[in-house]
């Protein structure tokens, strides 16, 4: 780890001189407190669909929001990672750090990742707690039977055929959250209602 680095947060004062901006000032100026909405669940459970709709809803409310999607991030930031347990752990560690940065800038960071291991999600939560930033775990629940029926990318079919190795839910484990802040069963809950549930939670907690 590099030791010759210093954390900097700057803003321009009315006189256009650089001065450190405090978290309290950022909240006052933006009108919202940053946080991370961490959507976790099996592939095809509905995480990305809910995440996209949630980002849109927040932007329409004139709130700062940014979506980090599992597949999209692997095209750039995490394109060097595979799907072994070690790579999955590093994938989530990096996303935890990135979402923390967004949250520290008074933005609602929305992540949609399978994030199958409890320990990795706990690490992401701890990162936020250390920065005094809210971490909202949302368990997007759906049975293996239902997600296999949806299977929009044909991934479960390939996993069953042995074409894809280490596939969560088939040949690799998914450790469901035990005490998530929010649980949404997509077999019984519409995308619209899921978004309403999350937005209400954010409003009740005065994060937005």
N, CA, C and O of each residue as an XYZ file, in Angstrom:
832
protein
N       0.837     -1.188      0.000
C       0.000      0.000      0.000
C       0.878      1.247      0.000
O       1.842      1.333      0.761
N       0.541      2.225     -0.863
C       1.298      3.468     -0.929
C       1.128      4.251      0.366
O       0.038      4.291      0.937
N       2.204      4.871      0.825
C       2.155      5.635      2.080
C       2.327      7.134      1.855
O       2.096      7.929      2.766
N       2.726      7.517      0.663
C       2.978      8.935      0.394
C       1.794      9.594     -0.311
O       1.976     10.358     -1.259
N       0.566      9.290      0.163
C      -0.648      9.865     -0.415
C      -1.486     10.492      0.679
O      -1.420     10.078      1.837
N      -2.279     11.497      0.313
C      -3.131     12.206      1.257
C      -4.512     12.374      0.654
O      -4.647     12.709     -0.523
N      -5.553     12.138      1.475
C      -6.933     12.267      0.994
C      -7.309     13.743      0.908
O      -7.133     14.484      1.875
N      -7.834     14.181     -0.260
C      -8.205     15.580     -0.439
C      -9.660     15.697     -0.875
O     -10.123     14.941     -1.728
N     -10.376     16.647     -0.286
C     -11.712     17.033     -0.717
C     -11.691     18.551     -0.839
O     -11.446     19.249      0.145
N     -11.950     19.069     -2.050
C     -11.899     20.510     -2.246
C     -13.184     21.032     -2.872
O     -13.889     20.311     -3.579
N     -13.468     22.275     -2.601
C     -14.536     22.972     -3.299
C     -14.080     24.409     -3.499
O     -13.110     24.843     -2.877
N     -14.765     25.149     -4.357
C     -14.427     26.547     -4.568
C     -15.335     27.429     -3.733
O     -16.557     27.289     -3.789
N     -14.764     28.323     -2.972
C     -15.528     29.279     -2.189
C     -15.975     30.389     -3.128
O     -15.502     30.453     -4.263
N     -16.877     31.271     -2.685
C     -17.305     32.389     -3.538
C     -16.149     33.221     -4.059
O     -16.267     33.847     -5.113
N     -15.036     33.240     -3.344
C     -13.870     34.003     -3.804
C     -12.985     33.180     -4.743
O     -11.920     33.624     -5.171
N     -13.463     31.960     -5.053
C     -12.768     31.064     -5.973
C     -11.417     30.589     -5.460
O     -10.537     30.250     -6.251
N     -11.248     30.564     -4.161
C     -10.046     29.978     -3.581
C     -10.398     28.583     -3.096
O     -11.521     28.339     -2.653
N      -9.452     27.679     -3.179
C      -9.712     26.294     -2.806
C      -9.777     26.148     -1.290
O      -8.911     26.646     -0.570
N     -10.811     25.459     -0.814
C     -10.920     25.184      0.613
C     -11.611     23.846      0.790
O     -12.434     23.446     -0.034
N     -11.274     23.163      1.859
C     -11.848     21.840      2.092
C     -13.339     21.950      2.355
O     -13.782     22.821      3.104
N     -14.114     21.066      1.738
C     -15.558     21.047      1.963
C     -15.865     19.919      2.947
O     -15.391     18.794      2.788
N     -16.650     20.230      3.945
C     -16.990     19.227      4.946
C     -18.200     18.421      4.470
O     -18.963     18.898      3.630
N     -18.385     17.208      4.996
C     -19.572     16.424      4.643
C     -20.860     17.178      4.943
O     -21.829     17.081      4.190
N     -20.875     17.929      6.039
C     -22.071     18.681      6.415
C     -22.390     19.763      5.380
O     -23.551     19.984      5.033
N     -21.338     20.435      4.891
C     -21.539     21.466      3.867
C     -22.058     20.848      2.579
O     -22.919     21.416      1.908
N     -21.526     19.680      2.242
C     -21.960     19.026      1.006
C     -23.437     18.655      1.080
O     -24.176     18.832      0.111
N     -23.865     18.141      2.228
C     -25.282     17.800      2.412
C     -26.137     19.060      2.308
O     -27.189     19.047      1.669
N     -25.689     20.140      2.930
C     -26.457     21.394      2.902
C     -26.568     21.933      1.482
O     -27.632     22.405      1.081
N     -25.482     21.867      0.719
C     -25.470     22.428     -0.618
C     -26.240     21.574     -1.626
O     -26.846     22.107     -2.556
N     -26.218     20.276     -1.448
C     -26.898     19.383     -2.394
C     -28.320     19.045     -1.965
O     -29.145     18.656     -2.791
N     -28.606     19.193     -0.676
C     -29.948     18.892     -0.190
C     -30.209     17.419      0.015
O     -31.364     17.012      0.144
N     -29.172     16.613      0.048
C     -29.363     15.189      0.313
C     -28.105     14.588      0.925
O     -27.005     15.122      0.780
N     -28.292     13.473      1.607
C     -27.175     12.747      2.206
C     -26.852     11.563      1.311
O     -27.748     10.829      0.896
N     -25.588     11.380      1.018
C     -25.199     10.260      0.180
C     -25.401      8.931      0.881
O     -25.325      8.847      2.106
N     -25.657      7.900      0.102
C     -25.806      6.551      0.648
C     -25.629      5.548     -0.486
O     -25.594      5.920     -1.659
N     -25.519      4.290     -0.128
C     -25.431      3.232     -1.132
C     -26.606      2.280     -0.983
O     -26.891      1.784      0.107
N     -27.282      2.036     -2.100
C     -28.345      1.033     -2.165
C     -27.720     -0.197     -2.801
O     -27.417     -0.198     -3.994
N     -27.527     -1.243     -2.008
C     -26.815     -2.440     -2.485
C     -27.823     -3.546     -2.790
O     -28.317     -4.220     -1.886
N     -28.123     -3.723     -4.090
C     -29.068     -4.750     -4.524
C     -28.323     -6.064     -4.732
O     -27.387     -6.136     -5.528
N     -28.738     -7.089     -4.020
C     -28.101     -8.401     -4.132
C     -29.157     -9.462     -4.390
O     -30.283     -9.359     -3.903
N     -28.796    -10.472     -5.150
C     -29.737    -11.551     -5.454
C     -29.200    -12.388     -6.603
O     -28.196    -12.038     -7.224
N     -29.865    -13.475     -6.877
C     -29.456    -14.361     -7.959
C     -29.513    -13.667     -9.312
O     -30.231    -12.681     -9.478
N     -28.767    -14.174    -10.268
C     -28.869    -13.698    -11.633
C     -30.318    -13.870    -12.102
O     -30.927    -14.914    -11.869
N     -30.862    -12.854    -12.758
C     -32.239    -12.850    -13.268
C     -33.290    -12.670    -12.174
O     -34.479    -12.882    -12.414
N     -32.856    -12.282    -10.974
C     -33.839    -12.044     -9.905
C     -34.559    -10.715    -10.097
O     -35.633    -10.505     -9.532
N     -33.980     -9.821    -10.886
C     -34.613     -8.531    -11.146
C     -33.827     -7.342    -10.634
O     -34.338     -6.223    -10.624
N     -32.589     -7.565    -10.208
C     -31.769     -6.498     -9.626
C     -31.580     -5.320    -10.587
O     -31.868     -4.174    -10.239
N     -31.102     -5.606    -11.778
C     -30.803     -4.536    -12.733
C     -32.062     -3.786    -13.152
O     -32.035     -2.565    -13.304
N     -33.151     -4.500    -13.338
C     -34.412     -3.859    -13.730
C     -34.868     -2.883    -12.660
O     -35.279     -1.764    -12.965
N     -34.794     -3.310    -11.400
C     -35.174     -2.437    -10.294
C     -34.208     -1.272    -10.184
O     -34.623     -0.136     -9.957
N     -32.913     -1.550    -10.345
C     -31.886     -0.504    -10.222
C     -32.083      0.599    -11.254
O     -31.987      1.781    -10.927
N     -32.355      0.220    -12.490
C     -32.565      1.205    -13.560
C     -33.799      2.054    -13.258
O     -33.770      3.276    -13.403
N     -34.879      1.399    -12.838
C     -36.114      2.123    -12.527
C     -35.929      3.030    -11.315
O     -36.484      4.128    -11.268
N     -35.149      2.574    -10.336
C     -34.893      3.371     -9.139
C     -34.080      4.614     -9.475
O     -34.392      5.708     -9.006
N     -33.040      4.449    -10.286
C     -32.237      5.602    -10.680
C     -33.106      6.641    -11.382
O     -33.006      7.836    -11.103
N     -33.957      6.178    -12.292
C     -34.843      7.084    -13.025
C     -35.778      7.818    -12.068
O     -35.984      9.026    -12.193
N     -36.341      7.083    -11.115
C     -37.279      7.690    -10.159
C     -36.595      8.759     -9.318
O     -37.170      9.820     -9.073
N     -35.383      8.489     -8.880
C     -34.650      9.456     -8.056
C     -34.270     10.694     -8.858
O     -34.356     11.814     -8.355
N     -33.855     10.495    -10.094
C     -33.502     11.638    -10.937
C     -34.728     12.503    -11.211
O     -34.628     13.729    -11.256
N     -35.874     11.873    -11.392
C     -37.107     12.630    -11.601
C     -37.504     13.416    -10.354
O     -38.223     14.411    -10.440
N     -37.032     12.960     -9.200
C     -37.259     13.691     -7.951
C     -36.181     14.750     -7.728
O     -36.116     15.371     -6.667
N     -35.334     14.948     -8.746
C     -34.243     15.922     -8.683
C     -33.196     15.549     -7.634
O     -32.623     16.416     -6.973
N     -32.959     14.243     -7.494
C     -31.946     13.750     -6.565
C     -30.741     13.239     -7.358
O     -30.883     12.740     -8.474
N     -29.570     13.371     -6.769
C     -28.356     12.858     -7.408
C     -28.294     11.345     -7.208
O     -28.339     10.860     -6.077
N     -28.193     10.613     -8.297
C     -28.134      9.154     -8.222
C     -27.232      8.627     -9.331
O     -27.150      9.214    -10.410
N     -26.560      7.519     -9.054
C     -25.670      6.905    -10.049
C     -25.773      5.392     -9.938
O     -25.730      4.841     -8.838
N     -25.909      4.730    -11.061
C     -26.085      3.282    -11.103
C     -24.792      2.575    -11.492
O     -24.156      2.915    -12.490
N     -24.415      1.583    -10.685
C     -23.276      0.714    -10.988
C     -23.838     -0.686    -11.198
O     -24.284     -1.334    -10.251
N     -23.813     -1.145    -12.439
C     -24.373     -2.453    -12.775
C     -23.268     -3.492    -12.917
O     -22.196     -3.199    -13.447
N     -23.530     -4.689    -12.449
C     -22.539     -5.754    -12.437
C     -21.900     -6.032    -13.783
O     -20.674     -6.087    -13.886
N     -22.710     -6.208    -14.814
C     -22.168     -6.496    -16.142
C     -21.399     -5.306    -16.692
O     -20.306     -5.468    -17.234
N     -21.971     -4.096    -16.553
C     -21.327     -2.917    -17.117
C     -19.955     -2.661    -16.503
O     -19.013     -2.303    -17.210
N     -19.841     -2.844    -15.197
C     -18.565     -2.596    -14.519
C     -17.494     -3.558    -15.005
O     -16.316     -3.202    -15.047
N     -17.881     -4.764    -15.368
C     -16.903     -5.748    -15.843
C     -16.387     -5.438    -17.248
O     -15.432     -6.063    -17.710
N     -17.012     -4.480    -17.924
C     -16.494     -4.060    -19.231
C     -15.323     -3.092    -19.078
O     -14.532     -2.911    -20.004
N     -15.220     -2.469    -17.896
C     -14.167     -1.477    -17.715
C     -13.362     -1.695    -16.459
O     -12.327     -2.361    -16.484
N     -13.833     -1.134    -15.353
C     -13.114     -1.175    -14.083
C     -12.652     -2.577    -13.707
O     -11.519     -2.761    -13.262
N     -13.518     -3.559    -13.883
C     -13.205     -4.916    -13.445
C     -13.054     -5.910    -14.603
O     -13.331     -7.099    -14.447
N     -12.618     -5.418    -15.748
C     -12.504     -6.305    -16.903
C     -11.372     -7.325    -16.754
O     -11.285     -8.285    -17.520
N     -10.509     -7.105    -15.761
C      -9.402     -8.037    -15.540
C      -9.789     -9.188    -14.607
O      -8.955    -10.040    -14.301
N     -11.041     -9.219    -14.156
C     -11.465    -10.230    -13.186
C     -12.339    -11.305    -13.823
O     -13.134    -11.040    -14.725
N     -12.163    -12.536    -13.319
C     -13.007    -13.638    -13.760
C     -14.101    -13.896    -12.740
O     -14.606    -12.965    -12.112
N     -14.474    -15.185    -12.572
C     -15.574    -15.516    -11.671
C     -15.180    -16.544    -10.615
O     -16.043    -17.203    -10.035
N     -13.895    -16.680    -10.369
C     -13.453    -17.520     -9.269
C     -13.842    -16.828     -7.969
O     -14.186    -15.646     -7.980
N     -13.793    -17.545     -6.849
C     -14.166    -16.923     -5.582
C     -13.270    -15.725     -5.280
O     -13.744    -14.691     -4.809
N     -11.971    -15.868     -5.554
C     -11.047    -14.768     -5.297
C     -11.382    -13.545     -6.139
O     -11.360    -12.419     -5.643
N     -11.696    -13.768     -7.425
C     -12.030    -12.654     -8.310
C     -13.375    -12.033     -7.940
O     -13.554    -10.820     -8.047
N     -14.305    -12.854     -7.512
C     -15.602    -12.323     -7.071
C     -15.400    -11.417     -5.852
O     -16.017    -10.356     -5.746
N     -14.539    -11.843     -4.947
C     -14.263    -11.046     -3.751
C     -13.652     -9.698     -4.127
O     -14.036     -8.664     -3.580
N     -12.699     -9.710     -5.065
C     -12.068     -8.468     -5.498
C     -13.060     -7.586     -6.256
O     -13.031     -6.362     -6.128
N     -13.928     -8.205     -7.035
C     -14.965     -7.484     -7.764
C     -15.824     -6.676     -6.789
O     -16.072     -5.491     -7.010
N     -16.269     -7.311     -5.726
C     -17.129     -6.650     -4.753
C     -16.339     -5.634     -3.927
O     -16.873     -4.585     -3.569
N     -15.082     -5.932     -3.621
C     -14.271     -4.968     -2.870
C     -14.146     -3.657     -3.640
O     -14.301     -2.576     -3.073
N     -13.865     -3.763     -4.933
C     -13.722     -2.555     -5.739
C     -15.034     -1.777     -5.811
O     -15.045     -0.550     -5.712
N     -16.125     -2.492     -5.983
C     -17.419     -1.817     -6.070
C     -17.769     -1.166     -4.737
O     -18.360     -0.086     -4.706
N     -17.407     -1.818     -3.640
C     -17.628     -1.224     -2.332
C     -16.906      0.109     -2.213
O     -17.459      1.077     -1.691
N     -15.679      0.157     -2.695
C     -14.888      1.386     -2.635
C     -15.477      2.465     -3.551
O     -15.565      3.629     -3.162
N     -15.878      2.081     -4.757
C     -16.424      3.047     -5.708
C     -17.762      3.597     -5.216
O     -17.998      4.804     -5.275
N     -18.628      2.721     -4.734
C     -19.924      3.186     -4.239
C     -19.748      4.087     -3.020
O     -20.516      5.031     -2.833
N     -18.751      3.805     -2.198
C     -18.452      4.652     -1.050
C     -18.052      6.055     -1.516
O     -18.461      7.049     -0.917
N     -17.256      6.133     -2.579
C     -16.856      7.435     -3.123
C     -18.076      8.222     -3.585
O     -18.219      9.402     -3.267
N     -18.954      7.560     -4.336
C     -20.171      8.227     -4.799
C     -20.987      8.721     -3.603
O     -21.438      9.866     -3.582
N     -21.172      7.856     -2.617
C     -21.967      8.213     -1.443
C     -21.354      9.388     -0.695
O     -22.070     10.242     -0.171
N     -20.014      9.429     -0.646
C     -19.340     10.522      0.059
C     -19.549     11.855     -0.636
O     -19.347     12.908     -0.031
N     -19.958     11.822     -1.920
C     -20.233     13.039     -2.674
C     -21.730     13.334     -2.719
O     -22.225     13.938     -3.670
N     -22.445     12.900     -1.680
C     -23.886     13.168     -1.543
C     -24.695     12.626     -2.720
O     -25.659     13.252     -3.164
N     -24.301     11.479     -3.211
C     -25.012     10.815     -4.298
C     -25.576      9.501     -3.798
O     -24.955      8.826     -2.977
N     -26.755      9.132     -4.291
C     -27.295      7.809     -3.997
C     -26.652      6.843     -4.983
O     -26.990      6.838     -6.166
N     -25.732      6.034     -4.496
C     -25.078      5.041     -5.342
C     -25.936      3.779     -5.342
O     -26.233      3.226     -4.284
N     -26.328      3.330     -6.520
C     -27.165      2.143     -6.658
C     -26.320      1.043     -7.287
O     -25.850      1.191     -8.416
N     -26.124     -0.048     -6.573
C     -25.338     -1.147     -7.128
C     -26.234     -2.356     -7.361
O     -27.093     -2.674     -6.538
N     -26.027     -3.019     -8.478
C     -26.789     -4.223     -8.810
C     -25.798     -5.335     -9.121
O     -25.350     -5.487    -10.258
N     -25.464     -6.106     -8.099
C     -24.478     -7.180     -8.210
C     -25.007     -8.420     -7.502
O     -25.670     -8.318     -6.470
N     -24.716     -9.571     -8.049
C     -25.106    -10.806     -7.368
C     -24.514    -10.813     -5.967
O     -25.199    -11.155     -5.004
N     -23.251    -10.441     -5.850
C     -22.521    -10.391     -4.567
C     -22.948    -11.553     -3.669
O     -23.623    -11.342     -2.661
N     -22.561    -12.769     -4.030
C     -23.106    -13.968     -3.388
C     -22.627    -14.259     -1.972
O     -23.271    -15.023     -1.253
N     -21.507    -13.663     -1.557
C     -20.942    -14.043     -0.259
C     -21.234    -13.002      0.827
O     -21.030    -11.804      0.628
N     -21.711    -13.481      1.971
C     -22.035    -12.600      3.094
C     -20.817    -11.790      3.532
O     -20.927    -10.600      3.827
N     -19.669    -12.436      3.573
C     -18.458    -11.763      4.042
C     -18.099    -10.576      3.157
O     -17.660     -9.542      3.660
N     -18.280    -10.711      1.842
C     -17.957     -9.621      0.929
C     -18.922     -8.456      1.098
O     -18.520     -7.293      1.062
N     -20.202     -8.780      1.283
C     -21.186     -7.716      1.501
C     -20.922     -7.027      2.836
O     -21.118     -5.819      2.969
N     -20.477     -7.804      3.823
C     -20.140     -7.227      5.135
C     -18.951     -6.281      5.011
O     -18.896     -5.254      5.687
N     -18.000     -6.627      4.147
C     -16.846     -5.767      3.922
C     -17.276     -4.447      3.305
O     -16.802     -3.383      3.705
N     -18.179     -4.516      2.329
C     -18.685     -3.295      1.692
C     -19.424     -2.433      2.709
O     -19.284     -1.210      2.711
N     -20.198     -3.062      3.560
C     -20.928     -2.331      4.599
C     -19.952     -1.650      5.563
O     -20.142     -0.493      5.938
N     -18.912     -2.377      5.954
C     -17.941     -1.829      6.899
C     -17.242     -0.602      6.321
O     -16.986      0.366      7.038
N     -16.934     -0.642      5.026
C     -16.308      0.495      4.366
C     -17.163      1.749      4.528
O     -16.649      2.836      4.791
N     -18.464      1.580      4.370
C     -19.378      2.711      4.490
C     -19.504      3.166      5.948
O     -19.525      4.363      6.233
N     -19.585      2.215      6.847
C     -19.703      2.561      8.259
C     -18.491      3.353      8.736
O     -18.622      4.278      9.537
N     -17.312      2.986      8.241
C     -16.088      3.694      8.607
C     -16.116      5.141      8.121
O     -15.481      6.013      8.713
N     -16.851      5.390      7.046
C     -16.981      6.741      6.517
C     -18.256      7.428      6.966
O     -18.601      8.500      6.469
N     -18.964      6.801      7.916
C     -20.231      7.341      8.417
C     -21.232      7.553      7.284
O     -21.920      8.572      7.224
N     -21.296      6.577      6.396
C     -22.179      6.648      5.235
C     -23.207      5.519      5.288
O     -22.838      4.379      5.573
N     -24.469      5.795      5.027
C     -25.508      4.759      5.072
C     -25.303      3.684      4.004
O     -24.971      3.978      2.856
N     -25.508      2.452      4.408
C     -25.413      1.309      3.502
C     -26.738      0.551      3.612
O     -27.068      0.015      4.670
N     -27.480      0.512      2.530
C     -28.814     -0.097      2.540
C     -28.787     -1.371      1.702
O     -28.761     -1.317      0.472
N     -28.793     -2.498      2.371
C     -28.778     -3.778      1.653
C     -30.206     -4.154      1.260
O     -31.102     -4.216      2.102
N     -30.395     -4.401     -0.024
C     -31.708     -4.781     -0.539
C     -31.598     -6.189     -1.116
O     -30.910     -6.410     -2.113
N     -32.273     -7.125     -0.488
C     -32.266     -8.499     -0.975
C     -33.364     -8.664     -2.011
O     -34.550     -8.653     -1.679
N     -32.966     -8.815     -3.268
C     -33.913     -9.024     -4.358
C     -34.126    -10.540     -4.455
O     -33.353    -11.263     -5.083
N     -35.180    -10.976     -3.821
C     -35.411    -12.400     -3.608
C     -36.211    -13.031     -4.751
O     -37.195    -12.464     -5.226
N     -35.771    -14.204     -5.176
C     -36.491    -14.991     -6.182
C     -35.969    -16.415     -6.097
O     -34.771    -16.630     -5.910
N     -36.852    -17.378     -6.232
C     -36.443    -18.781     -6.131
C     -35.609    -19.171     -7.343
O     -35.707    -18.566     -8.411
N     -34.788    -20.193     -7.153
C     -33.972    -20.692     -8.257
C     -34.867    -21.134     -9.415
O     -34.540    -20.915    -10.581
N     -35.983    -21.749     -9.087
C     -36.917    -22.200    -10.127
C     -37.413    -21.035    -10.968
O     -37.486    -21.140    -12.193
N     -37.755    -19.922    -10.321
C     -38.301    -18.784    -11.061
C     -37.233    -18.104    -11.918
O     -37.520    -17.700    -13.045
N     -36.009    -17.970    -11.406
C     -34.974    -17.295    -12.200
C     -34.525    -18.170    -13.369
O     -34.133    -17.658    -14.417
N     -34.583    -19.489    -13.185
C     -34.242    -20.375    -14.304
C     -35.288    -20.273    -15.403
O     -34.967    -20.408    -16.584
N     -36.529    -20.038    -15.021
C     -37.587    -19.876    -16.021
C     -37.408    -18.567    -16.784
O     -37.658    -18.497    -17.987
N     -36.973    -17.531    -16.067
C     -36.760    -16.237    -16.736
C     -35.532    -16.326    -17.639
O     -35.634    -16.156    -18.854
N     -34.389    -16.588    -17.048
C     -33.106    -16.807    -17.724
C     -32.963    -16.024    -19.028
O     -32.759    -16.629    -20.080
N     -33.066    -14.674    -18.985
C     -33.050    -13.877    -20.220
C     -31.765    -13.992    -21.026
O     -31.780    -13.790    -22.240
N     -30.655    -14.313    -20.373
C     -29.369    -14.410    -21.082
C     -28.990    -15.860    -21.393
O     -27.947    -16.122    -21.992
N     -29.835    -16.783    -20.986
C     -29.539    -18.191    -21.229
C     -28.399    -18.731    -20.394
O     -27.806    -19.752    -20.741
N     -28.081    -18.052    -19.284
C     -26.926    -18.430    -18.472
C     -27.168    -19.694    -17.654
O     -26.277    -20.532    -17.516
N     -28.365    -19.824    -17.118
C     -28.667    -21.022    -16.311
C     -28.630    -22.275    -17.184
O     -28.149    -23.327    -16.762
N     -29.133    -22.148    -18.380
C     -29.115    -23.282    -19.304
C     -27.678    -23.706    -19.585
O     -27.374    -24.899    -19.611
N     -26.792    -22.729    -19.797
C     -25.384    -23.037    -20.053
C     -24.720    -23.621    -18.813
O     -23.880    -24.517    -18.907
N     -25.107    -23.101    -17.646
C     -24.526    -23.608    -16.396
C     -24.945    -25.053    -16.156
O     -24.131    -25.879    -15.745
N     -26.212    -25.355    -16.414
C     -26.710    -26.726    -16.258
C     -26.003    -27.678    -17.208
O     -25.819    -28.856    -16.904
N     -25.607    -27.151    -18.367
C     -24.934    -27.979    -19.374
C     -23.435    -28.078    -19.105
O     -22.720    -28.795    -19.805
N     -22.961    -27.357    -18.088
C     -21.546    -27.403    -17.755
C     -20.682    -26.480    -18.590
O     -19.454    -26.523    -18.512
N     -21.335    -25.635    -19.399
C     -20.582    -24.719    -20.256
C     -20.003    -23.574    -19.428
O     -18.880    -23.132    -19.669
N     -20.778    -23.096    -18.448
C     -20.308    -22.040    -17.549
C     -19.960    -22.671    -16.210
O     -20.793    -23.337    -15.596
N     -18.741    -22.464    -15.764
C     -18.295    -23.002    -14.473
C     -18.512    -21.954    -13.378
O     -18.614    -20.761    -13.663
N     -18.581    -22.405    -12.138
C     -18.700    -21.504    -10.981
C     -19.854    -20.529    -11.136
O     -19.693    -19.329    -10.913
N     -21.021    -21.043    -11.519
C     -22.185    -20.177    -11.713
C     -23.042    -20.162    -10.456
O     -23.468    -21.210     -9.970
N     -23.290    -18.973     -9.939
C     -24.027    -18.819     -8.679
C     -25.413    -19.438     -8.754
O     -26.180    -19.187     -9.683
N     -25.709    -20.251     -7.753
C     -27.011    -20.909     -7.680
C     -26.994    -22.306     -8.257
O     -27.852    -23.127     -7.934
N     -26.007    -22.584     -9.124
C     -25.910    -23.908     -9.751
C     -24.645    -24.618     -9.270
O     -24.731    -25.641     -8.591
N     -23.497    -24.094     -9.612
C     -22.224    -24.723     -9.228
C     -21.418    -23.879     -8.254
O     -20.301    -24.247     -7.890
N     -21.970    -22.760     -7.835
C     -21.354    -21.892     -6.834
C     -22.452    -21.400     -5.899
O     -23.593    -21.237     -6.332
N     -22.137    -21.161     -4.636
C     -23.176    -20.820     -3.656
C     -23.662    -19.383     -3.729
O     -22.957    -18.488     -4.197
N     -24.895    -19.184     -3.252
C     -25.401    -17.836     -2.993
C     -25.840    -17.808     -1.533
O     -26.719    -18.566     -1.121
N     -25.224    -16.934     -0.769
C     -25.538    -16.818      0.656
C     -26.496    -15.647      0.850
O     -26.091    -14.485      0.826
N     -27.757    -15.970      1.040
C     -28.786    -14.933      1.139
C     -28.604    -14.080      2.388
O     -28.186    -14.591      3.427
N     -28.914    -12.784      2.304
C     -28.825    -11.902      3.472
C     -29.761    -12.372      4.582
O     -30.872    -12.831      4.313
N     -29.311    -12.257      5.821
C     -30.134    -12.653      6.953
C     -30.941    -11.486      7.506
O     -32.072    -11.664      7.956
N     -30.357    -10.290      7.471
C     -31.043     -9.116      8.009
C     -30.872     -7.902      7.097
O     -30.285     -6.897      7.499
N     -31.382     -7.995      5.878
C     -31.255     -6.846      4.976
C     -32.163     -5.706      5.433
O     -33.171     -5.934      6.102
N     -31.802     -4.499      5.074
C     -32.677     -3.364      5.387
C     -34.014     -3.492      4.655
O     -35.064     -3.125      5.184
N     -33.956     -4.019      3.431
C     -35.160     -4.174      2.619
C     -35.119     -5.532      1.931
O     -34.069     -5.955      1.448
N     -36.247     -6.207      1.888
C     -36.360     -7.462      1.131
C     -37.500     -7.318      0.135
O     -38.614     -6.938      0.494
N     -37.203     -7.627     -1.118
C     -38.205     -7.528     -2.176
C     -38.306     -8.861     -2.897
O     -37.336     -9.329     -3.494
N     -39.462     -9.461     -2.841
C     -39.711    -10.737     -3.520
C     -40.261    -10.421     -4.903
O     -41.413    -10.008     -5.035
N     -39.450    -10.611     -5.927
C     -39.868    -10.233     -7.276
C     -40.845    -11.221     -7.904
O     -41.329    -10.999     -9.014
N     -41.132    -12.299     -7.204
C     -42.171    -13.209     -7.693
C     -43.558    -12.666     -7.367
O     -44.549    -13.065     -7.979
N     -43.622    -11.756     -6.401
C     -44.914    -11.210     -5.970
C     -44.970     -9.684     -6.000
O     -46.035     -9.103     -5.791
N     -43.842     -9.031     -6.255
C     -43.775     -7.568     -6.207
C     -43.397     -7.003     -7.572
O     -42.446     -7.467     -8.201
N     -44.141     -6.004     -8.026
C     -43.839     -5.373     -9.313
C     -42.631     -4.455     -9.182
O     -42.251     -4.071     -8.076
N     -42.036     -4.109    -10.305
C     -40.899     -3.193    -10.310
C     -41.324     -1.843     -9.731
O     -40.590     -1.240     -8.948
N     -42.496     -1.378    -10.114
C     -42.998     -0.098     -9.615
C     -43.119     -0.095     -8.092
O     -42.714      0.862     -7.433
N     -43.675     -1.165     -7.545
C     -43.833     -1.241     -6.090
C     -42.485     -1.390     -5.387
O     -42.293     -0.877     -4.284
N     -41.559     -2.089     -6.028
C     -40.217     -2.245     -5.458
C     -39.540     -0.884     -5.340
O     -38.935     -0.569     -4.315
N     -39.647     -0.093     -6.382
C     -39.048      1.245     -6.376
C     -39.703      2.123     -5.311
O     -39.018      2.854     -4.595
N     -41.011      2.050     -5.213
C     -41.727      2.845     -4.203
C     -41.256      2.474     -2.793
O     -41.094      3.339     -1.932
N     -41.042      1.188     -2.577
C     -40.589      0.724     -1.262
C     -39.223      1.308     -0.911
O     -39.005      1.762      0.211
N     -38.309      1.293     -1.876
C     -36.956      1.797     -1.625
C     -36.968      3.310     -1.440
O     -36.318      3.830     -0.533
N     -37.698      4.015     -2.288
C     -37.761      5.476     -2.181
C     -38.363      5.883     -0.840
O     -37.875      6.812     -0.196
N     -39.411      5.197     -0.421
C     -40.025      5.512      0.878
C     -39.030      5.305      2.015
O     -38.975      6.102      2.951
N     -38.255      4.245      1.930
C     -37.238      3.985      2.953
C     -36.242      5.146      3.006
O     -35.895      5.620      4.088
N     -35.787      5.599      1.844
C     -34.829      6.703      1.787
C     -35.422      7.985      2.355
O     -34.744      8.747      3.044
N     -36.690      8.209      2.059
C     -37.359      9.405      2.570
C     -37.562      9.318      4.080
O     -37.345     10.290      4.804
N     -37.977      8.153      4.540
C     -38.203      7.970      5.982
C     -36.916      8.165      6.778
O     -36.937      8.698      7.887
N     -35.795      7.729      6.201
C     -34.503      7.865      6.864
C     -33.887      9.253      6.640
O     -32.828      9.574      7.179
N     -34.581     10.068      5.827
C     -34.118     11.426      5.495
C     -32.761     11.415      4.787
O     -31.929     12.299      4.992
N     -32.562     10.408      3.961
C     -31.363     10.366      3.129
C     -31.560     11.221      1.880
O     -30.601     11.723      1.294
N     -32.823     11.377      1.485
C     -33.137     12.229      0.326
C     -34.250     13.193      0.721
O     -34.680     14.008     -0.095
